[in-house]
Amino acid sequence: MSGKNTVLTSFALAGTRKGSVSISHLEEPYGTDSHPVVSIGISLKGNTEEPDWKAHIPYENLQELIDALEDAKTRFNA
């Protein structure tokens, strides 16, 4: 991955001592001319720049992700 990473927000990961969740905008995640994505990073050590796990969501799928998260929250009383 060669794109510019801009961390938009981060917050503590519940149930961990130092864990964090970071939400970033990532330009050209797969090289020149690739489309930007929202990157969701999970770090057990709180490192937002190099998370342990990442998921890249194309902006075109963002509303579907938000809807699914809202459904999970409602369905499981979270």
N, C-alpha and C positions, 0 to 999 in steps of 0.2 A: 504494500500500500504506500502510495506516495503523496497523498493529498494532505492539505492543511486541515488540522483538527482544531476546532474551536469549542471548548467546554462551555456549555450553556448553563448548566447547574449540576450540583452534586448534593447528595444527602446520605445520611448514615443508613447502612444496611441493617435492618432490625435483626436481632438475634446474634449479632457478631460484636466483637470488641472494637475492631478498627475498620470493619468492612464499610464500603461505600458503593453507591450507585451513581454513575455519571451519565448525563445526557449531553451529547455533542453533535455539532454539525461537521460533517466530513466532506470536504471538496475532493473530487476526483479520487474516490477510494480505491479504484482498480486501475489507475493509470490515466494518462491524458485522455480527455474527452469522455470519461465515464461520468455518470450523473451523480450529484451529491446525495448523501443519505443522512439519516439520523442514526447515530451510533449510541447504543445503550451498553455501557460498560459496567461490569461487576468486579470489584476488587475486594478481596478478603483482607488486604493489608492497607487499604485506603489510598492506593496509588491511582489517581484519576487519569494520569498520562499513559500508564501501561496496565490496563485492567487484566484480570485473569481470564475473563470471558467477555466476548463482545457479540452483539447482534446488530446487523446493519439493516435498517428499514428504509426502503425507497420512500421519498416524500409522497409518491402516488398511493402508497399503502398506509399512510399514517392514520387516516380516519378509521380504517378497518381495525387497526391495532387499538386505537382509543376505544372504539365500540366494544371490542373483545375484552379489554381490561375493565371497562365499566360493567359489562355483563358478568365477569368473574367476581367483581366486587359485590354486585347486587345478589348474585346467585348464592354466594357462599358467606354472606353477611360479614365481609371483611372491613 
